[in-house]
Amino acid sequence: MLRSARLDAPGVLHHIMIRGIERRKIFKDDKDREDFLARLEKLMPATGTLCFAWAFMPNHAHFLFRTGSVPIATLMRRLLTGYAIYFNYRHKRSGQLFQNRYKSILCQEDAYLTELVRYIHLNPIRAGIVMTLAQMSTYAYCGHSVLMGNKKRDWQNTDDVLKYFGTQRKAARRHYEAFVSEGIAKGHREDLVGGGLIRSLGGWSAIEGAGINRSHMKSDERILGDGDFVEEVLSASAEKFERHYEKRRCGLDLDAVAKRAATVCTVEVDDILSRNKQTHKVKARSLFCYWASSELGISQTELARRIGISVSGVGYCVERGKLIARENAYQLQE
């Protein structure tokens, strides 16, 4: 089955879910969990990503992120690749750690932020890891304890969540805790795992039962929000695709991008495809990766195959190339 492209843009809210392959454990003990937390502590500020909620279970984890200047795909690749290498080395295993791709649902923030924070933070109770909300308030491996002020994680954003519950921090925490408590009885929430307004209203049967015209609704499993929000996101995504297509239609391809990067950095095109680490050649390679990714929409996996380096290596090149282009006002097309 073909996989739908992920949707992303600066400033959008994502409910991220990762799961171990064959539902195996991705955290075997607290040392594993602490390693993952250390990676979040480094990557959140480095990528400008905000984290509003998170929870670790033995074989899966949930996060609520708002994209910063770095795409969510870049953040997740760096986070999961590094952790998988650590996990395999520590536990003397090899092969894939995570099940397929991580799941990412783009969410309408005003309508769903607090609901998703509550849903994510109740995962340890639903899983039986902790038994009561009081225990949850001090549980180290869930963002609820941070919002309650009992654990400190500087990379977790608490202000933007608590402001929904009051202007005074003490009262806001009390109202937030009451809100979370009310959610315990709701159990698993199918309506919070994507599908636009269709999923949010309980599926097509509920839509038709309410007398809503099915043909007027817009749905997408990658998005959680009302019909207008889904339409807006898909429209923006289509515009991005059209821009990439127009560049290619005008004759811009990877060869043309490589020639431009080589010209700007005064190197040979072959130097871009080599693994030479001389500064000016690395600079050209970085510009090539950045322009190919941002202007042509070429996937980082395809670029990795093209220049013979790892996907994570391409990710670093893209970020470096973006800075080089901005600092020097380099343009792909003169």
C-alpha positions as CSV (number, residue, x, y, z in Angstrom):
1,M,0.0,0.0,0.0
2,L,1.3,3.5,-0.9
3,R,1.9,5.7,2.1
4,S,0.6,9.2,2.2
5,A,3.2,12.0,2.5
6,R,3.5,13.5,5.9
7,L,2.1,17.0,6.4
8,D,4.2,19.7,8.1
9,A,4.8,23.4,8.4
10,P,6.4,25.7,10.9
11,G,4.2,26.3,13.9
12,V,1.8,23.4,13.5
13,L,0.8,20.9,16.2
14,H,1.6,17.2,15.8
15,H,0.4,14.2,17.9
16,I,3.4,11.8,17.4
17,M,3.2,8.1,18.3
18,I,6.1,5.6,18.1
19,R,5.9,1.9,18.7
20,G,8.3,-1.0,19.0
21,I,8.5,-3.5,16.1
22,E,6.1,-6.4,16.8
23,R,5.0,-4.4,19.9
24,R,8.3,-5.2,21.6
25,K,9.7,-3.0,24.3
26,I,11.5,0.2,23.3
27,F,12.3,0.9,27.0
28,K,13.7,-1.9,29.1
29,D,14.5,0.1,32.2
30,D,15.0,3.6,33.5
31,K,18.4,3.9,31.9
32,D,16.8,3.6,28.5
33,R,14.1,6.2,29.4
34,E,16.7,8.6,30.8
35,D,18.8,8.3,27.6
36,F,15.7,9.1,25.5
37,L,14.9,12.1,27.8
38,A,18.5,13.4,27.4
39,R,18.1,13.3,23.6
40,L,14.8,15.3,23.9
41,E,16.6,17.8,26.2
42,K,19.2,18.4,23.5
43,L,17.0,18.3,20.4
44,M,14.0,20.4,21.5
45,P,15.9,23.7,21.8
46,A,18.2,22.8,18.9
47,T,15.3,22.4,16.5
48,G,13.0,25.1,18.0
49,T,10.4,22.4,18.7
50,L,7.9,22.9,21.6
51,C,6.7,19.9,23.5
52,F,3.4,20.2,25.3
53,A,2.8,16.6,26.4
54,W,4.6,13.2,26.4
55,A,4.4,9.8,28.0
56,F,6.5,6.6,27.9
57,M,5.1,3.1,28.0
58,P,7.3,0.0,27.7
59,N,6.6,-0.6,24.0
60,H,5.4,2.8,22.7
61,A,5.4,6.5,23.4
62,H,3.3,9.6,22.7
63,F,4.3,13.2,22.1
64,L,2.6,16.5,21.4
65,F,4.9,18.7,19.5
66,R,4.7,22.1,17.8
67,T,7.0,22.3,14.8
68,G,9.8,24.9,15.0
69,S,12.2,26.0,12.4
70,V,13.3,22.4,11.7
71,P,10.8,20.0,10.0
72,I,9.2,17.4,12.3
73,A,10.7,14.6,10.1
74,T,14.2,15.9,10.7
75,L,13.6,16.0,14.5
76,M,12.2,12.5,14.6
77,R,14.9,11.0,12.4
78,R,17.6,12.4,14.6
79,L,15.8,11.4,17.8
80,L,14.9,7.8,16.8
81,T,18.0,7.0,14.8
82,G,20.3,8.0,17.6
83,Y,18.2,6.2,20.2
84,A,18.0,3.0,18.2
85,I,21.8,2.9,17.8
86,Y,22.2,3.3,21.5
87,F,19.5,0.7,22.4
88,N,20.9,-1.9,20.0
89,Y,24.4,-1.5,21.3
90,R,23.4,-1.5,25.0
91,H,21.1,-4.6,24.7
92,K,23.4,-6.4,22.2
93,R,20.7,-6.6,19.5
94,S,20.6,-5.7,15.8
95,G,17.9,-4.7,13.3
96,Q,14.9,-2.4,13.4
97,L,13.7,-1.2,16.7
98,F,10.6,0.8,15.8
99,Q,7.5,-0.4,13.9
100,N,7.4,1.1,10.4
101,R,7.3,4.9,10.4
102,Y,6.3,6.9,13.4
103,K,2.7,8.1,13.2
104,S,2.1,11.8,13.0
105,I,-1.3,13.5,13.1
106,L,-1.4,17.2,12.4
107,C,-3.9,18.8,14.9
108,Q,-6.0,21.9,15.1
109,E,-4.5,23.6,18.1
110,D,-7.2,25.7,19.6
111,A,-9.7,22.9,19.4
112,Y,-7.6,20.0,20.5
113,L,-4.5,21.0,22.5
114,T,-5.9,20.5,26.0
115,E,-7.8,17.3,25.0
116,L,-4.6,15.8,23.6
117,V,-2.5,16.8,26.6
118,R,-5.0,15.0,28.8
119,Y,-5.2,12.0,26.6
120,I,-1.5,11.6,26.3
121,H,-0.8,12.1,30.0
122,L,-3.4,9.5,31.0
123,N,-1.6,6.8,29.1
124,P,0.3,5.4,32.1
125,I,-3.0,5.1,34.0
126,R,-4.7,3.3,31.1
127,A,-1.7,1.0,30.8
128,G,-1.7,0.2,34.6
129,I,1.8,1.6,35.1
130,V,0.4,3.9,37.8
131,M,-2.9,3.4,39.5
132,T,-4.0,6.9,40.6
133,L,-3.7,10.5,39.5
134,A,-1.8,11.2,42.7
135,Q,0.8,8.7,41.6
136,M,0.8,10.2,38.2
137,S,1.7,13.6,39.7
138,T,5.2,12.3,40.6
139,Y,5.7,9.8,37.9
140,A,9.0,10.7,36.2
141,Y,8.2,9.4,32.7
142,C,5.2,11.5,31.7
143,G,4.8,15.2,31.2
144,H,1.9,15.4,33.7
145,S,4.3,15.5,36.7
146,V,6.1,18.5,35.0
147,L,2.8,20.4,34.5
148,M,2.0,19.7,38.2
149,G,5.4,21.2,39.2
150,N,6.8,18.1,40.7
151,K,9.4,17.3,38.1
152,K,11.6,19.7,36.1
153,R,12.1,19.4,32.3
154,D,13.2,22.7,30.9
155,W,12.5,21.5,27.3
156,Q,8.8,20.9,28.1
157,N,6.5,23.9,27.5
158,T,4.2,24.3,30.5
159,D,3.1,27.9,30.2
160,D,1.2,27.5,27.0
161,V,-0.8,24.6,28.4
162,L,-1.5,26.1,31.9
163,K,-2.7,29.4,30.4
164,Y,-5.8,27.4,29.2
165,F,-6.7,26.8,32.8
166,G,-6.1,30.1,34.5
167,T,-3.8,33.1,34.8
168,Q,-2.5,32.2,38.3
169,R,-0.2,29.2,38.2
170,K,-1.4,27.6,41.4
171,A,-5.1,27.8,40.4
172,A,-4.3,26.8,36.8
173,R,-2.6,23.6,38.0
174,R,-5.6,22.8,40.2
175,H,-8.0,23.3,37.3
176,Y,-5.8,21.3,35.0
177,E,-5.6,18.4,37.4
178,A,-9.4,18.4,37.7
179,F,-9.7,18.4,33.9
180,V,-7.3,15.4,33.7
181,S,-9.3,13.6,36.4
182,E,-12.5,13.9,34.4
183,G,-10.8,12.2,31.5
184,I,-10.0,9.0,33.3
185,A,-13.5,7.6,32.7
186,K,-13.3,8.4,29.0
187,G,-10.8,5.6,28.4
188,H,-9.3,5.2,25.0
189,R,-10.3,8.0,22.6
190,E,-10.7,6.9,19.0
191,D,-11.7,10.4,18.1
192,L,-8.2,11.7,18.9
193,V,-6.2,9.7,16.4
194,G,-6.9,11.6,13.3
195,G,-9.3,11.7,10.4
196,G,-10.4,15.3,10.4
197,L,-14.0,16.2,11.4
198,I,-15.3,12.8,10.2
199,R,-13.3,10.9,12.8
200,S,-13.9,13.6,15.4
201,L,-17.6,13.3,15.1
202,G,-17.6,9.6,15.4
203,G,-17.4,8.4,11.8
204,W,-19.7,8.5,8.8
205,S,-22.6,6.9,10.6
206,A,-22.6,9.7,13.2
207,I,-22.3,12.3,10.4
208,E,-25.3,11.0,8.5
209,G,-27.3,10.4,11.7
210,A,-26.9,14.1,12.5
211,G,-28.2,15.0,9.1
212,I,-25.0,16.5,7.8
213,N,-24.4,16.2,4.1
214,R,-21.5,13.7,3.6
215,S,-20.4,15.4,0.3
216,H,-19.7,18.6,2.1
217,M,-17.2,17.1,4.6
218,K,-13.5,16.9,4.2
219,S,-11.5,14.1,5.9
220,D,-7.9,13.0,6.0
221,E,-6.4,10.4,8.4
222,R,-3.3,12.6,8.8
223,I,-5.3,15.5,10.3
224,L,-7.3,16.1,13.4
225,G,-9.6,19.1,13.1
226,D,-12.8,20.5,11.6
227,G,-13.5,20.5,7.9
228,D,-12.2,24.0,7.3
229,F,-8.9,23.2,9.0
230,V,-8.5,20.0,7.0
231,E,-9.2,21.9,3.8
232,E,-6.7,24.6,4.7
233,V,-3.9,22.2,5.5
234,L,-4.5,20.1,2.3
235,S,-4.6,23.3,0.2
236,A,-1.3,24.5,1.7
237,S,0.2,21.1,1.0
238,A,-1.0,21.2,-2.6
239,E,0.5,24.6,-3.1
240,K,3.8,23.3,-1.9
241,F,3.6,20.4,-4.3
242,E,2.7,22.7,-7.2
243,R,5.8,24.9,-6.4
244,H,8.1,21.9,-6.5
245,Y,6.4,20.7,-9.7
246,E,6.8,24.1,-11.4
247,K,10.5,24.1,-10.6
248,R,11.0,20.7,-12.2
249,R,8.8,21.7,-15.2
250,C,11.1,24.6,-15.8
251,G,14.1,22.3,-16.2
252,L,15.5,22.3,-12.7
253,D,16.6,18.8,-11.7
254,L,19.2,17.3,-9.4
255,D,22.0,17.8,-12.0
256,A,21.1,21.5,-12.3
257,V,21.1,21.9,-8.6
258,A,24.5,20.2,-8.3
259,K,25.9,22.4,-11.0
260,R,24.6,25.5,-9.2
261,A,26.0,24.5,-5.8
262,A,29.4,23.6,-7.4
263,T,29.5,27.0,-9.2
264,V,28.7,29.0,-6.0
265,C,31.4,27.1,-4.0
266,T,33.9,26.9,-6.8
267,V,34.2,23.1,-6.8
268,E,33.6,20.4,-9.3
269,V,30.3,18.6,-9.5
270,D,32.0,15.3,-8.8
271,D,33.2,16.8,-5.5
272,I,29.6,17.1,-4.3
273,L,29.0,13.4,-4.8
274,S,32.3,12.4,-3.1
275,R,32.8,12.0,0.6
276,N,35.6,14.5,0.8
277,K,35.5,16.5,4.0
278,Q,37.3,19.6,2.8
279,T,35.4,22.7,4.0
280,H,34.4,24.1,0.6
281,K,33.3,20.7,-0.7
282,V,31.2,20.1,2.4
283,K,29.7,23.5,1.9
284,A,28.8,22.7,-1.7
285,R,27.3,19.3,-0.7
286,S,25.2,21.0,2.0
287,L,23.8,23.6,-0.4
288,F,23.0,20.8,-2.9
289,C,21.1,18.9,-0.3
290,Y,19.2,22.0,1.0
291,W,18.2,23.1,-2.5
292,A,17.2,19.7,-3.6
293,S,15.1,19.1,-0.6
294,S,13.5,22.6,-0.2
295,E,13.2,23.6,-3.9
296,L,12.6,20.3,-5.6
297,G,10.9,18.4,-2.8
298,I,13.4,15.5,-3.2
299,S,13.2,13.1,-0.2
300,Q,16.3,12.8,2.0
301,T,16.2,9.1,1.5
302,E,16.6,9.6,-2.3
303,L,19.4,12.2,-1.7
304,A,21.2,9.7,0.6
305,R,21.2,7.1,-2.2
306,R,22.4,9.8,-4.7
307,I,25.4,10.9,-2.7
308,G,26.2,7.8,-0.8
309,I,25.8,9.0,2.8
310,S,23.3,8.1,5.5
311,V,19.8,9.7,5.7
312,S,20.8,11.3,9.0
313,G,23.9,12.7,7.3
314,V,21.7,14.2,4.6
315,G,19.5,15.8,7.4
316,Y,22.6,17.5,8.8
317,C,23.6,18.7,5.3
318,V,20.1,20.2,4.7
319,E,20.3,22.1,8.0
320,R,23.8,23.3,7.3
321,G,23.0,24.3,3.7
322,K,20.0,26.3,4.9
323,L,22.3,28.4,7.1
324,I,24.9,28.8,4.4
325,A,22.3,30.0,1.9
326,R,20.8,32.5,4.3
327,E,24.1,33.9,5.6
328,N,25.5,34.4,2.1
329,A,22.2,35.2,0.3
330,Y,22.7,32.3,-2.1
331,Q,19.9,31.6,-4.5
332,L,19.3,28.5,-6.5
333,Q,18.3,30.6,-9.5
334,E,20.2,33.7,-10.3
